[in-house]
Amino acid sequence: MLLTPTDADERAIGPRTGGAYYGNTTGLYEVIAVHHGLEAQRLLGKDATRGRGPRGRHRTRNIATERLETHRQPWSTTDHLARWGR
């Protein structure tokens, strides 16, 4: 089953697009990529289609530690955009 992003998914991801930088209480992050549908399912398995939050996934790099992570946390009130992406 191919999942396409819905408006709710896009709102939950917020302004995180490839190349964007955003920060929150845990650090500053560069968005490497945003994945939807089959790509998101491959990254995190069935969790891509269940639960709350966006069905899409975003891959980030922590600026301070260089650590790469893939997650689906929705945009929150503690997040702030430091630089727009592409």
N, C-alpha and C positions, 0 to 999 in steps of 0.2 A: 504494500500500500504506500503510495507516494504522498507525503505530507507537504503541503505548500504553506508558506507563512500566512497567517491571518493578520488582520489589522490589530487584534489583541496581542498577537505574538510580537509584531513590530513595535507596538507601544511598550510592551514589557522589556524588550531589548533596549529601548531608548535610543539615544544618539550614538550607540556603539556601532561603528562601521569600521571596515578595514582602514588602518592608519590613524584612527582616533586615539587620543590619550584621555584617560579619565582617572580620577582619584576618589578615594573614600578613606575611611578611618584605618584601613589596612595597608594603604600604599598608593602608588601611582602606577598605572597600567597602560600598555600599548595594546590596542586591539589588532591582532594579526589577521583574523578572519572571522566571519559570521557564517555559520552553517545551518541549513534547513533540510528538512526531508530526510532522504536516505543518507546523506552525509552526516547529519546529526545522529541518526540511529546508529551508524557505524562507529561514531566516536564514543557514545555512551550507552549503546544497546537500547533495550526497551524503555529505559528511563526517559528517552527522548519523547515518548508519546504519553506518558502518564504523569499524574500529579499536577501541582499548580505551577505557575510560571510559564515562560515562553517554551514552545516546543523546539525552538532553535537553540543552537549552542554557539558560544563565542570562545575563541581561542585568544588568550592574552599572554603578555610577557610582563612580569613584574619588573619595573625599571630598576629598583634597588638590588634585586637578587638575580635577575635574568631568568628566573624560573618561568617555564611555560605551563599554562594550565588551560583546561577546557572545562567550561561550566555553563550553567544556564540561569544563574541568579538574575532576577528581574532588576531593572533600574530602580533605585530606591532614593529616598530623600537625603541619604548621606553621600550619594554619588554626585560628582560634579564633573563637567566636561572641561578638560584643560586645553584640548585642541581638536578641531573638527577633522574627520577622516576624509577619505576620497569620496 
